[in-house]
Amino acid sequence: MSFSPLTARSLRVACVAALALLAGCEAAEDAAQKLAEKAQQEVEQAARNALNETAKELNKQIDQAQKSTEQWLDGEPAEGDDAPDNQAEDAPERDQPIKLPQHSA
């Protein structure tokens, strides 16, 4: 079976166009895959950064709580406490029974 020169040429052009289209699709797919991988890496890095900042803030708060607890255990007033800790004066009040008001029915 023989093709006319015009048909054979058209067929060759169509095959070349199809191959170029497939190569273009593959290149586009590769580019999309690389873009998706880069986006995933950026999201992971952003999550790491956010977690790192949260951990730093939590560590600061834990350090402050430990310092306050150590001061309290040593009998020092905590930061922001205006009145000194008068445990000796409070002790007699704690030893007294609690008096509740009497209500008549």
Buried (B, 14 or more C-beta within 10 A) or exposed (E): EEEEEEEEEEEEEEEEEEEEEEEEEEEEEEEEEEEEEEEEEEEEEEEEEEEEEEEEEEEEEEEEEEEBEEBEEEEEEEEEEEEEBEEEEEEEEEEEEEEEEEEEE
